[in-house]
Amino acid sequence: MSAVLYTPEVLALAIELARHPLTDDLPEHGEARSKSCGSTIVLGLSVAENGSVESVGVRSQACAIGQASAAIFAAGAKGADAVRIRQTREAIVGWLRHESALPDWPGLGVIAAAREYPARHAAVLLPWDAACSALNA
């Protein structure tokens, strides 16, 4: 039996994106698109002088998993730098391939069931891909 993918917690995270609007004052921008489902995310970031993320804005046209992943990313990105974001992306890839444990990023466990749905793997990675693009990481 497969894990339940669209739990109430996953669906609730889509609402959380309203807390992270994409605004014109976010100077760094990155986009990502899932080839498997067509979901897209645009991220805007502001970055401190030390390279850490200060704020995140998101515009998402994604499935519920992509939206939940974006909300998880946005909620945990403050204080992370490009290296941490790139390392977390790589750790997520390993986890999705069943090569490693769930990465250390706040809230990521909410979408853990997506690991068993390969068609949703790209949606999980969308915000990290967009952030890496924005930060040239």
VOBA-1610 file (N, C-alpha, C; in pm, whole numbers, padded with zeros to 5 digits, always signed):
BEGIN
Met+00084-00118+00000Met+00000+00000+00000Met+00088+00124+00000Ser+00057+00221-00085Ser+00135+00343-00096Ser+00100+00441+00016Ala+00196+00524+00046Ala+00174+00629+00145Ala+00075+00731+00090Val-00002+00792+00176Val-00096+00895+00135Val-00017+01020+00100Leu-00036+01069-00022Leu+00041+01182-00071Leu-00019+01317-00030Tyr-00147+01334-00053Tyr-00211+01463-00030Tyr-00283+01464+00104Thr-00206+01477+00209Thr-00261+01484+00344Thr-00314+01625+00371Pro-00394+01642+00473Pro-00440+01777+00509Pro-00322+01872+00536Glu-00212+01820+00592Glu-00094+01904+00620Glu-00030+01952+00491Val-00022+01865+00392Val+00033+01903+00262Val-00054+02010+00198Leu-00183+01988+00198Leu-00275+02084+00136Leu-00275+02219+00210Ala-00257+02215+00341Ala-00253+02339+00418Ala-00130+02422+00385Leu-00021+02358+00347Leu+00100+02432+00314Leu+00081+02523+00193Ala-00006+02486+00102Ala-00032+02572-00015Ala-00083+02709+00031Ile-00162+02710+00135Ile-00213+02836+00191Ile-00099+02918+00251Glu+00001+02850+00306Glu+00115+02918+00367Glu+00192+03005+00268Leu+00184+02974+00139Leu+00256+03054+00040Leu+00211+03200+00040Ala+00088+03226+00085Ala+00039+03364+00093Ala+00125+03448+00187Arg+00197+03384+00277Arg+00286+03456+00369Arg+00417+03498+00304His+00438+03450+00180His+00564+03476+00110His+00536+03525-00032Pro+00474+03644-00045Pro+00442+03694-00179Pro+00568+03735-00255Leu+00565+03717-00384Leu+00674+03762-00471Leu+00654+03911-00495Thr+00746+03992-00444Thr+00734+04137-00454Thr+00851+04195-00534Asp+00834+04318-00578Asp+00935+04383-00661Asp+01064+04417-00586Asp+01062+04416-00455Asp+01181+04454-00379Asp+01277+04337-00353Leu+01250+04223-00410Leu+01337+04106-00394Leu+01429+04100-00517Pro+01556+04134-00500Pro+01644+04154-00616Pro+01691+04027-00688Glu+01697+03915-00620Glu+01746+03792-00684Glu+01626+03707-00725His+01625+03663-00850His+01513+03582-00899His+01562+03454-00964Gly+01487+03349-00943Gly+01514+03220-01007Gly+01383+03151-01039Glu+01385+03072-01143Glu+01267+02998-01185Glu+01302+02851-01200Ala+01201+02767-01184Ala+01218+02624-01209Ala+01087+02569-01260Arg+01099+02468-01346Arg+00982+02403-01406Arg+01002+02253-01401Ser+00897+02182-01364Ser+00898+02037-01364Ser+00861+01987-01503Lys+00950+01911-01564Lys+00921+01853-01695Lys+00812+01746-01686Ser+00800+01682-01571Ser+00704+01573-01558Ser+00560+01620-01542Cys+00539+01734-01477Cys+00400+01778-01454Cys+00373+01921-01500Gly+00476+01994-01541Gly+00457+02130-01588Gly+00447+02235-01479Ser+00461+02195-01354Ser+00456+02291-01244Ser+00572+02390-01256Thr+00545+02515-01218Thr+00650+02617-01219Thr+00651+02695-01089Ile+00770+02741-01055Ile+00787+02827-00938Ile+00884+02938-00976Val+00850+03059-00935Val+00940+03173-00944Val+00968+03217-00801Leu+01096+03226-00768Leu+01137+03273-00634Leu+01205+03407-00646Gly+01178+03491-00550Gly+01253+03614-00532Gly+01320+03605-00397Leu+01444+03650-00390Leu+01520+03644-00265Leu+01588+03777-00239Ser+01598+03811-00113Ser+01691+03916-00073Ser+01798+03849+00012Val+01921+03893-00008Val+02035+03828+00054Val+02117+03932+00130Ala+02158+03896+00250Ala+02240+03983+00334Ala+02383+03989+00279Glu+02460+04082+00330Glu+02600+04096+00287Glu+02681+03969+00310Asn+02645+03891+00411Asn+02719+03767+00438Asn+02672+03650+00350Gly+02577+03677+00260Gly+02531+03574+00168Gly+02412+03493+00215Ser+02360+03523+00333Ser+02246+03447+00384Ser+02114+03510+00337Val+02016+03424+00317Val+01884+03468+00273Val+01817+03546+00385Glu+01766+03663+00348Glu+01691+03745+00444Glu+01541+03728+00427Ser+01496+03721+00301Ser+01353+03703+00277Ser+01331+03632+00145Val+01212+03571+00135Val+01176+03489+00020Val+01036+03528-00025Gly+01019+03537-00155Gly+00887+03553-00214Gly+00867+03445-00318Val+00745+03398-00331Val+00716+03287-00420Val+00593+03316-00505Arg+00604+03283-00634Arg+00487+03274-00721Arg+00487+03132-00774Ser+00380+03061-00750Ser+00376+02919-00782Ser+00255+02886-00868Gln+00281+02810-00972Gln+00175+02746-01050Gln+00212+02599-01050Ala+00195+02538-00934Ala+00244+02403-00913Ala+00136+02315-00852Cys+00161+02185-00861Cys+00075+02089-00794Cys+00087+02109-00642Ala+00004+02039-00569Ala+00004+02055-00423Ala+00140+02021-00363Ile+00210+01923-00418Ile+00343+01888-00365Ile+00442+02000-00394Gly+00438+02056-00514Gly+00525+02169-00547Gly+00498+02289-00459Gln+00371+02317-00434Gln+00335+02429-00348Gln+00379+02403-00204Ala+00357+02282-00156Ala+00398+02248-00020Ala+00550+02258-00007Ser+00622+02208-00106Ser+00767+02216-00103Ser+00814+02361-00102Ala+00748+02445-00181Ala+00783+02588-00184Ala+00759+02653-00048Ala+00648+02618+00016Ala+00619+02674+00148Ala+00721+02628+00251Ile+00761+02501+00242Ile+00862+02448+00333Ile+00995+02519+00310Phe+01032+02536+00183Phe+01156+02607+00152Phe+01151+02749+00207Ala+01044+02822+00176Ala+01034+02962+00217Ala+01039+02978+00369Ala+00974+02888+00440Ala+00971+02897+00586Ala+01108+02870+00648Gly+01190+02789+00582Gly+01318+02752+00641Gly+01440+02819+00581Ala+01421+02901+00477Ala+01535+02956+00404Ala+01606+03071+00474Lys+01537+03143+00560Lys+01600+03259+00624Lys+01725+03215+00700Gly+01837+03279+00666Gly+01964+03248+00730Gly+02048+03148+00653Ala+01988+03077+00557Ala+02063+02981+00476Ala+02139+03055+00367Asp+02256+03004+00333Asp+02331+03063+00223Asp+02327+02970+00102Ala+02390+03011-00007Ala+02387+02932-00130Ala+02444+02793-00110Val+02547+02780-00030Val+02608+02650-00006Val+02510+02557+00064Arg+02444+02606+00167Arg+02346+02524+00241Arg+02230+02485+00151Ile+02184+02578+00069Ile+02072+02548-00020Ile+02112+02444-00122Arg+02230+02457-00182Arg+02279+02359-00280Arg+02298+02223-00212Gln+02357+02221-00095Gln+02379+02094-00024Gln+02246+02027+00010Thr+02149+02106+00050Thr+02018+02049+00082Thr+01952+01993-00043Arg+01964+02064-00155Arg+01909+02013-00280Arg+01971+01878-00314Glu+02102+01869-00303Glu+02171+01743-00333Glu+02129+01633-00236Ala+02109+01668-00111Ala+02064+01570-00012Ala+01922+01523-00042Ile+01836+01614-00089Ile+01700+01574-00126Ile+01704+01476-00242Val+01788+01503-00340Val+01801+01411-00454Val+01842+01272-00404Gly+01940+01265-00317Gly+01982+01136-00262Gly+01872+01068-00185Trp+01798+01145-00109Trp+01687+01089-00032Trp+01577+01037-00126Leu+01543+01114-00229Leu+01441+01070-00324Leu+01481+00941-00394Arg+01611+00921-00412Arg+01663+00799-00476Arg+01680+00684-00375His+01638+00705-00252His+01652+00605-00146His+01798+00577-00113Glu+01883+00677-00129Glu+02025+00662-00100Glu+02065+00720+00035Ser+01977+00799+00095Ser+02011+00864+00221Ser+01884+00895+00300Ala+01904+00943+00420Ala+01793+00979+00508Ala+01733+01113+00466Leu+01617+01142+00520Leu+01551+01270+00497Leu+01645+01383+00539Pro+01668+01479+00450Pro+01760+01589+00483Pro+01711+01676+00599Asp+01806+01744+00659Asp+01778+01833+00771Asp+01734+01970+00718Trp+01603+01985+00701Trp+01543+02114+00663Trp+01408+02118+00733Pro+01379+02223+00807Pro+01255+02228+00885Pro+01130+02203+00801Gly+01048+02107+00844Gly+00920+02080+00782Gly+00921+01984+00666Leu+01036+01942+00621Leu+01045+01856+00503Leu+00972+01723+00522Gly+00961+01679+00644Gly+00891+01554+00671Gly+00745+01553+00630Val+00684+01670+00619Val+00544+01678+00581Val+00522+01621+00440Ile+00621+01635+00353Ile+00605+01584+00216Ile+00685+01455+00193Ala+00720+01388+00300Ala+00802+01266+00290Ala+00736+01158+00205Ala+00604+01152+00202Ala+00536+01050+00121Ala+00566+01066-00028Ala+00604+01186-00072Ala+00633+01210-00214Ala+00751+01126-00263Arg+00831+01079-00173Arg+00945+00993-00209Arg+00898+00868-00283Glu+00781+00819-00250Glu+00727+00697-00312Glu+00654+00725-00443Tyr+00653+00850-00487Tyr+00585+00889-00611Tyr+00685+00959-00703Pro+00759+00882-00782Pro+00863+00941-00868Pro+00814+01055-00958Ala+00689+01053-00997Ala+00636+01161-01081Ala+00629+01294-01007Arg+00644+01291-00876Arg+00640+01413-00796Arg+00779+01459-00749His+00881+01384-00780His+01016+01420-00735His+01059+01558-00786Ala+01033+01588-00912Ala+01071+01719-00966Ala+00996+01831-00895Ala+00871+01807-00857Ala+00794+01907-00785Ala+00854+01935-00647Val+00904+01831-00582Val+00970+01849-00452Val+01091+01940-00467Leu+01165+01924-00576Leu+01289+01998-00597Leu+01270+02141-00649Leu+01151+02176-00694Leu+01129+02306-00758Leu+01186+02425-00680Pro+01154+02443-00553Pro+01204+02564-00487Pro+01355+02565-00471Trp+01415+02448-00448Trp+01560+02443-00436Trp+01626+02472-00570Asp+01567+02421-00678Asp+01620+02451-00812Asp+01610+02599-00842Ala+01496+02660-00811Ala+01478+02803-00835Ala+01573+02886-00750Ala+01593+02846-00625Ala+01684+02920-00538Ala+01828+02907-00586Cys+01867+02788-00628Cys+02003+02772-00681Cys+02023+02858-00804Ser+01922+02869-00887Ser+01929+02955-01004Ser+01943+03102-00961Ala+01863+03143-00865Ala+01869+03282-00818Ala+02003+03317-00757Leu+02064+03222-00689Leu+02189+03246-00618Leu+02310+03201-00697Asn+02287+03155-00819Asn+02397+03101-00902Asn+02477+02997-00827Ala+02406+02910-00757Ala+02472+02808-00675Ala+02481+02675-00747
//
